[in-house]
Amino acid sequence: MDCILLGTGGMMPLPHRLLTSLAVRLDGRIYLFDAGEGTQLGWKKAQLGLRGFNLLAISHLHADHCLGLPGLLMLRAQMDAPEPLTILGPPGLAAFLGAIRETLEFFLNYPLELVEWSDTADSLAYQDDRVRILWHPLKHTRFCLGYRLEETERPGKFNSESALRLGIPRGPLWGKLQQRQVIALADGRTISPDQVLGPERRGRRVAYVVDTRPTRTVYTLCRDVDLAFMEGMFLARDTAHADAKGHLTAAEAARLARRAGARQLVLVHISPRYGEDELPLLQDEARKTYAPASVGRDLALYPVRHADK
């Protein structure tokens, strides 16, 4: 699993810092979080392919998180026979996209499946055979969602000694057991996976949390994740501004990540008021509270390894 930051900025794209967007790549699939203005540029610079891009999650309907949607949809329409695209997001997402498509009249050669949050929505927003994506409301100036991506649990370690003792010959039958399939031996015995596999091993976990003040759901989203991408938009000297605008300071993000048990924190959604020379200040403030914290950089790639490795 690789996490690629297509941008790390907030409010407006800058020549040296695109707007915050995160691509999670796993087994040839790409799960994208947020698409502000200019996300296509980050996508192209990161040299991401379009064939495995089937899921996009939008945190909220502020311009710096959703105005890149039309361009991405049109870019994806350049493929031959693209698969359907699922878009998760807040209430109003369907109306927003409907108005854009009606006004611009752009061509789409694939269906869109829009899934909007509702008060009766389950915490599980999306699931396929590789991951499940959870969502929870945050605390911003308008309705905003945070996301948590969880890889499907992996089978336990295969015990070859147990397999040999049971008389299972090396070869395809071992593979079927590792894929959690029940097998039948030539002598008529049936072998279940739990006879040769250890306990299931948890998959990797990533959180994406932007545009919020401290709130309980941040802990739910970031609890025990391998990697938390969280906004650290302001320095502590600008706490009053962060509070008024519904954002986090770097120090607040670090405190939330530490208390949630996140293994690593990457600060994103950096205010345009800070130049490159001030980014170390954001990182220093976060690391005073939580050492495994760093400021994200456009196009940085973060491999996420299994905890047991």
Secondary structure, DSSP 8 states (H G I E B T S, - for coil): -EEEEEE-B-SS-BTTB-B-EEEEEETTEEEEE---TTHHHHHHHTT--STTEEEEE---SSHHHHTTHHHHHHHHTTSSS---EEEEE-TTHHHHHHHHHHHH----SS-EEEEE--TT--SEEEE-SSEEEEEEE--SSS--EEEEEEE--B---B-HHHHHHTT--SSHHHHHHHTT--EE-TTS-EE-GGGTB-S-B---EEEEE-S--S-HHHHHHHTT-SEEEEE--B-GGGHHHHHHHT--BHHHHHHHHHHHT-S-EEEE-B-TTS-GGGHHHHHHHHHHH-SSEEE--TT-EEE---TT-
